[in-house]
């Protein structure tokens, strides 16, 4: 089969690869129909994720058709269309019983990290009964690719961890795919203001269309002053960090109001500064999280009802044969205006 394989920092290749095989009774083999590229894949290629070693097939998002199931799989049968969760969960360990699927002792974020992933024609899914979701008949499968990772990530790590409530003022630092996913799902809770901050004018235009009440272009400077002006000098109740660089985390500290919450989503590859000399007395909460995907069933219902439209996030489409072009387009998002790219097998 064709697969996109990581060959070390800065190196990837589309090659013929051995087909995946069932390795445990609760495994399933899924034929991929659509997948995508995540910012985390770019972090892997930078060398920021040492758990992902050369020779690994990348990718942790997608939809497909069940090809084969192990003897212990009871919820799925060959031929069924399924959504693949970026998080694999046994459903039985102590962490899973707490709803922390991301820390499953035999799962978590393993796809495209410690086991072969979804940027291929076929993939092996561990713990299939609790790591796949049946796709309702007639559903837009392209839209559901966004439910593998970015929508639950933006919602759980940004909105829920940010403790957003009706009437709050919210700043989302970063208008990339995950930041926009936070923007879409924050509106479930009717905040009074959602301020989108980014360096890219096109992404800020998209954020405005998606529901941001105000946008700030960080490339023009004076971001803190603009946020304070929009909030009566107070700052925001919730600052969502959706970039993963030191400057964006510091900005969140600069704009948070007393009693506020900083919700980190970004994947940080280097250390960041925490200014406790300013924040120690401000009743600030800082949250971190790897997505658990516990909200995927709820989000699936919201997509089915039309409450959110994840297809808005899709800007480019490629065939698997052209996945290297897809990576180039996604990596140059400032020039190409890429948000999410769909790769069809």
Secondary structure as UniProt FT lines:
FT   STRAND          2..8
FT   TURN            9..10
FT   STRAND          11..16
FT   TURN            25..26
FT   STRAND          28..36
FT   HELIX           39..46
FT   TURN            50..51
FT   TURN            54..55
FT   STRAND          62..69
FT   TURN            71..72
FT   TURN            78..79
FT   STRAND          81..84
FT   HELIX           94..97
FT   TURN            98..99
FT   HELIX           101..103
FT   TURN            105..106
FT   TURN            112..114
FT   STRAND          122..125
FT   HELIX           128..131
FT   STRAND          132..134
FT   TURN            137..138
FT   HELIX           141..144
FT   HELIX           145..147
FT   TURN            148..149
FT   HELIX           150..153
FT   HELIX           154..160
FT   TURN            161..163
FT   TURN            166..167
FT   STRAND          169..173
FT   HELIX           177..186
FT   HELIX           187..189
FT   STRAND          193..198
FT   HELIX           201..210
FT   STRAND          214..217
FT   HELIX           218..220
FT   HELIX           223..230
FT   TURN            231..233
FT   STRAND          236..241
FT   HELIX           246..255
FT   STRAND          256..264
FT   HELIX           276..279
FT   TURN            280..283
FT   STRAND          285..287
FT   TURN            294..295
FT   HELIX           296..304
FT   TURN            305..306
FT   HELIX           310..313
FT   STRAND          314..319
FT   HELIX           320..322
FT   HELIX           323..331
FT   HELIX           333..336
FT   STRAND          340..344
//
